[in-house]
Amino acid sequence: MLTERCHWRHLGVALLTCGFALALGACGDDDDGGDGVGFGPPQTEGLPSHEVLRTALQEVVAEGAAGNGGFGLNMWATVVDRSGIVVAVAFSGPGVGDQWLLSRAISAQKASTANGLSLNGLALSTANLWAATQPGGSLFGLQESNPVDHDVAYAGDVATFGTTDDPMTGKRVGGVNVFGGGFALYNSAGERIGGIGVSGDSSCADHNIAWKARDQLGLDFVPAGVSDGGTTDNIIYDIGGDGVSVSGFGHPECSILATQIGQQLPTTHPLSGPPAT
């Protein structure tokens, strides 16, 4: 009798386990038309392919330290769709080891942040978040929210990083980054269709390079922002000697040259224009 009871108990546990697994599968996140695995296909319409992203990044990085500020290093770039799914990951150097490896995940973080904290009516670059997320700031703690999914960010063979087979592609990496290098992407109708993140140099140079790369891609129909009289999402250098940002959206300076380049971006690389109405 004891043996029989044990048999039924084990069978019951097995059925419950199976049922729980089936329930998880049935409740998968299919918001993006996925197959129940919790990700779904990227919404790629209007977004650059891997080849286009890599070409744009290389052209901007080729300007070097004199053109972008910073150290003139090779860079990583990631594009996500409007739901945060990675569409493409690329690097500018000859091989995967020619730019800071950690910057791959950081670039995805920046793309996720700018996309996730921008709207059709207001664009926030990651550079705009620095001051508010410092101790005492109105958004302090934001950088600890929405952590990177380590299983996505660090999975796979390093040889595939930055290629069309990058393991992050087709998945949400998440993360929040609060220094320069991330922008939302807007089409000519002013619709937010995703985000771009660039990393691999000083945070100020990252911002300059990301702005220029977005310009190259023609996805900079920014509707409004917190910079330049509310018209752009450019970096703001207004932190005084007391460490306080006048606007509340300021970013620390990295070098005199990087600051000059950043402040001139709306003139040297103007936004594509107001969104079509």
C-alpha positions in Angstrom: 0.0 0.0 0.0 2.9 2.4 0.9 4.5 1.7 -2.4 1.3 2.4 -4.3 0.8 5.7 -2.5 4.4 6.7 -3.3 3.7 5.9 -6.9 0.7 8.1 -7.1 2.5 10.9 -5.3 5.4 10.8 -7.8 3.0 10.8 -10.7 1.1 13.8 -9.2 4.3 15.8 -8.9 5.3 14.9 -12.4 1.9 16.1 -13.7 2.1 19.3 -11.8 5.6 20.0 -13.0 4.5 19.3 -16.6 1.5 21.5 -16.3 3.5 24.3 -14.8 6.0 24.1 -17.7 3.1 24.2 -20.2 1.6 27.2 -18.5 4.9 29.1 -18.7 5.0 28.3 -22.4 1.5 29.4 -23.0 2.1 32.7 -21.1 5.2 33.7 -23.1 5.7 37.3 -24.1 4.3 37.4 -27.7 3.8 41.1 -27.9 6.2 41.1 -30.9 4.8 38.2 -32.7 7.1 35.7 -31.1 6.6 32.0 -30.7 6.3 31.9 -26.9 9.9 32.0 -26.0 9.7 35.5 -24.6 11.4 37.5 -27.3 9.8 37.6 -30.7 11.2 39.0 -34.0 12.6 42.5 -34.2 10.5 45.2 -35.8 13.1 46.1 -38.4 11.1 48.4 -40.7 13.0 51.6 -41.2 16.0 50.4 -39.0 19.5 49.9 -40.4 20.9 46.4 -41.3 24.1 45.3 -39.7 26.0 46.3 -42.8 24.5 49.8 -42.9 25.1 50.3 -39.2 28.7 49.2 -39.4 29.4 51.4 -42.4 27.9 54.5 -40.7 29.9 53.8 -37.5 33.2 53.3 -39.4 32.7 56.6 -41.4 32.2 58.6 -38.2 35.0 56.8 -36.2 37.4 57.6 -39.1 37.3 61.2 -38.1 39.4 60.3 -35.1 40.1 62.2 -31.9 40.3 65.5 -33.8 36.8 65.1 -35.2 35.1 63.5 -32.3 37.1 64.3 -29.1 38.2 61.5 -26.9 41.0 59.0 -27.7 40.2 58.2 -31.3 39.4 54.6 -30.4 37.3 52.0 -32.3 33.7 51.7 -31.2 30.7 49.4 -30.7 27.2 50.3 -31.9 23.9 48.6 -31.2 20.4 49.3 -32.6 17.2 48.2 -30.9 13.7 48.3 -32.1 10.9 50.3 -30.4 10.2 47.3 -28.1 13.8 47.0 -27.0 14.8 44.0 -29.1 18.3 44.1 -30.5 18.3 44.5 -34.3 22.0 44.8 -35.1 25.3 45.0 -33.3 28.5 46.2 -35.0 32.1 47.3 -34.3 34.3 49.7 -36.3 37.6 48.0 -36.0 39.1 45.2 -38.2 38.2 42.5 -35.6 36.3 41.9 -32.4 39.3 42.6 -30.2 40.1 46.0 -31.7 37.7 47.8 -29.4 36.9 47.5 -25.7 35.0 44.3 -25.2 32.9 45.6 -22.3 31.6 48.4 -24.5 29.5 45.9 -26.6 27.1 45.4 -23.7 27.3 49.1 -22.8 26.3 50.1 -26.3 23.2 47.9 -26.1 22.4 49.4 -22.7 22.5 52.9 -24.1 20.3 52.0 -27.1 17.8 50.3 -24.7 17.8 53.4 -22.4 17.3 56.1 -25.0 14.6 54.1 -26.7 12.8 53.2 -23.5 12.9 56.7 -22.1 11.9 58.6 -25.2 8.5 59.2 -26.7 7.1 60.3 -30.0 6.8 63.8 -28.6 10.0 64.0 -26.5 13.5 62.6 -27.0 16.0 62.0 -24.2 19.5 61.0 -24.9 21.4 59.1 -22.3 23.6 62.2 -21.8 20.5 64.0 -20.6 20.1 61.6 -17.7 23.4 62.1 -15.9 22.6 65.0 -13.5 19.1 63.8 -12.5 20.5 60.3 -11.5 23.2 61.6 -9.1 22.6 61.4 -5.3 19.9 63.9 -4.5 18.7 64.1 -8.1 15.1 63.6 -9.1 15.9 60.3 -10.9 18.5 59.0 -8.4 18.3 55.2 -8.5 17.2 55.0 -12.1 20.5 53.4 -13.1 19.8 50.5 -10.8 16.5 49.7 -12.4 15.9 47.5 -15.4 19.2 45.6 -15.1 21.0 44.1 -18.1 20.0 40.5 -18.8 23.3 38.8 -18.3 22.2 35.6 -20.1 21.6 37.7 -23.2 24.5 40.1 -22.9 27.3 37.6 -22.3 26.0 34.5 -24.2 27.6 32.9 -27.2 31.0 32.7 -28.9 33.0 35.9 -28.8 33.9 35.3 -32.5 30.2 36.1 -33.4 30.1 39.3 -31.4 29.4 42.3 -33.7 28.4 40.1 -36.6 25.1 39.3 -38.2 25.1 36.3 -35.8 25.7 38.3 -32.6 23.9 36.4 -29.8 22.1 39.6 -28.6 20.3 40.0 -31.9 16.6 39.2 -31.6 16.6 39.5 -27.8 16.0 42.2 -25.2 19.2 43.0 -23.3 17.7 45.8 -21.2 19.8 47.9 -18.9 19.9 51.6 -18.1 22.9 53.9 -18.9 23.2 57.5 -17.8 26.1 59.0 -19.7 26.7 60.0 -23.3 26.2 57.7 -26.3 22.6 56.8 -26.6 19.8 58.2 -28.8 16.3 57.4 -29.8 15.7 56.9 -33.5 12.9 58.8 -35.3 11.7 58.4 -38.9 10.4 61.2 -41.1 7.0 61.0 -39.5 8.4 61.7 -36.1 7.7 58.2 -34.9 10.2 56.6 -32.4 11.2 53.4 -34.1 14.1 52.4 -31.9 17.3 53.5 -30.4 21.1 53.5 -31.1 23.9 53.1 -28.5 27.6 53.8 -29.1 30.4 52.9 -26.7 34.2 52.6 -26.7 35.7 56.0 -25.9 35.1 58.8 -23.4 31.4 59.3 -22.7 31.5 62.7 -24.4 33.1 61.2 -27.6 30.5 58.4 -27.5 27.8 61.1 -27.6 29.4 62.9 -30.5 29.9 59.7 -32.5 26.4 58.5 -31.8 24.8 61.8 -32.9 26.8 61.7 -36.2 26.0 58.0 -36.8 22.3 58.8 -36.3 22.7 61.6 -38.8 24.3 59.2 -41.2 21.4 56.9 -40.9 18.9 59.7 -41.5 16.9 58.7 -38.4 17.1 62.0 -36.5 13.7 63.6 -37.1 13.6 64.5 -33.4 10.3 66.0 -32.3 11.5 67.8 -29.2 14.0 67.5 -26.4 15.4 69.2 -23.3 18.4 70.9 -25.1 18.7 73.9 -27.4 15.5 75.5 -26.3 13.6 72.3 -26.2 14.4 71.3 -29.8 17.1 68.7 -29.5 18.4 65.8 -27.4 21.9 67.1 -27.5 24.3 66.9 -24.6 24.2 69.8 -22.1 27.3 71.1 -20.4 26.0 73.3 -17.6 27.4 71.8 -14.4 28.9 74.5 -12.3 31.7 74.4 -9.8 29.2 73.3 -7.1 28.4 70.2 -9.1 24.9 71.3 -9.9 23.4 71.3 -13.4 21.5 74.5 -14.1 19.0 72.7 -16.4 18.9 69.5 -14.4 19.9 67.6 -17.5 23.6 68.3 -17.6 26.6 66.1 -18.2 30.2 66.4 -17.0 32.8 67.6 -19.5 35.5 65.2 -20.7 37.7 67.6 -22.6 37.6 71.1 -24.1 37.7 69.6 -27.6 34.9 67.1 -27.0 32.8 69.9 -25.4 33.2 72.2 -28.4 32.4 69.4 -30.8 29.3 68.5 -28.8 28.0 72.0 -28.5 28.3 72.5 -32.3 26.6 69.3 -33.4 23.2 70.9 -34.1 25.1 73.2 -36.5 27.7 70.9 -38.0 25.3 67.9 -38.2 21.8 69.4 -38.0 18.8 67.3 -37.4 16.9 66.2 -40.5 14.1 68.6 -39.7 10.8 68.7 -37.9 8.7 65.6 -38.3 6.1 65.6 -41.0 2.7 66.5 -39.9 
